[in-house]
Amino acid sequence: MDWLTSLLENPGITTALPDAIIETLIMMVIASAATIVIGIPLGVVLFLTAPGGLTPVRWISAILSGLIVNITRSIPYAILMLALIPFTQWIVGTGIGPYAACVSLTIGTVPFFARLVETALRDIPSGKIDAALVMGSSRFQVVRKVLLPEAMPGIMAGITTMVVIVIGYSAMAGIVGGGGLGRLAYNYGFQRFDSQVMIVTIVIIVIIVQAVQATGDWLTRRVDHR
């Protein structure tokens, strides 16, 4: 039991760990919620304005898909996070801490999640869309009553994937002042060569990810009425 005694006496675990977990959960919840609010409408617009969509608009599709989504997705998150520090300071008044990290986490995950939403919408059989249009439904009604309900299992699976990505990104954000388990692992584990803190941090992140994945899989099955 010497390892357990040593673990419980480790100041990095006993004092900093609870706050680190709370900060990670704050980043996960806020960034994920913001990504859902922005990403679902953006994914719908990407689908509607693309060639062959319900309302194809070439220039809107080119700007959103080519210039915003694709370019943002191609930037490594660590670089994006550092580049957004001035913008983050303008939004929340500071460039460090979990709330500041939520800005870069949201901007970094929205394009990825929007693509998942667009893919889920593309998987809907075109016959269902055509049937709704033939019956006199407006494009807005098609989106609200056909596209989103039919794509909900895929969207829910995309939300699960997105939240897992946010958790991973939050660990990277912690290294440059974002807080959370990433900062704990870097400050108490890496810099102090404390393997106990590193191991405990990894275990907790794995537990959080597994809980998110299990919950997301359950919700996906609940909304799938096919």
Residue, then its C-alpha position, 0 to 999 in steps of 0.5 A: m500500500d506504499w504506492l497508495t500512501s504516496l499517491l494520497e500525499n502527493p500535493g499535485i493530486t490532493t490539492a490541485l486535482p479537484d480544481a483541474i477536473i472542474e476546470t476541464l468540465i467547464m471547458m467541455v460543457i461551455a465549448s460543446a454547447a457553443t459548438i452545437v448552437i453554432g455548428i448545427p445551423l452552419g452544417v444545415v447552411l452548408f448542406l442547403t447551399a451546396p451544389g445539388g442542395l435545396t437552395p444552391v448558392r455557389w458564392i455562399s457555399a464557396i465562402l463557408s465551405g472553402l474559405i471558412v470551414n476548410i481553412t479553419r479545419s486545416i490549422p493545427y489547434a495549438i497554433l489556432m489557440l495561440a493566434l486567437i489569444p488577442f481575440t480571446q482577450w477582447i471577448v472575455g477580458t483575459g487570455i488565460g483560464p478555462y473560460a478564455a480557452c472556451v473561445s478557441l475550443t469553440i472556434g476550433t471544433v465548430p468547422f469539424f462539427a459542421r461537416l459532421v452535421e452536413t454529412a448526416l444530412r447528406d445521408i438522408p434518402s433524397g426520396k424523403i425530401d422530394a416527397a415532402l416538397v411534392m406535398g407542398s412543404s416549404r424549404f423551412q418545413v423540410v429542414r425542420k420536419v424532415l432533415l433534422p429529425e431524420a439526421m438526428p442519429g447522425i448528428m447525435a453521434g457527431i456531437t459525441t465525437m465533437v465532445v471527445i475532441v473538445i476534451g482532447y483539445s482542452a488538455m492542449a489548452g491547459i499547457v498554455g494557461g487554459g487550466g484543467l487537467g492539461r495544466l495539472a499534467y504539465n505543471y505538476g507532472f511533466q515539469r516536476f517529473d512526477s509520473q504519479v500525476m501524469i498517470v492519474t491525469i490520463v486515467i481521469i481523462v480516459i474515464i471522462v471520455q468513456a462516460v461521454q462516449a457511453t452517454g452519446d451512444w445511448l442517446t444516439r440509440r434513443v433518437d434513432h427511430r428507423 
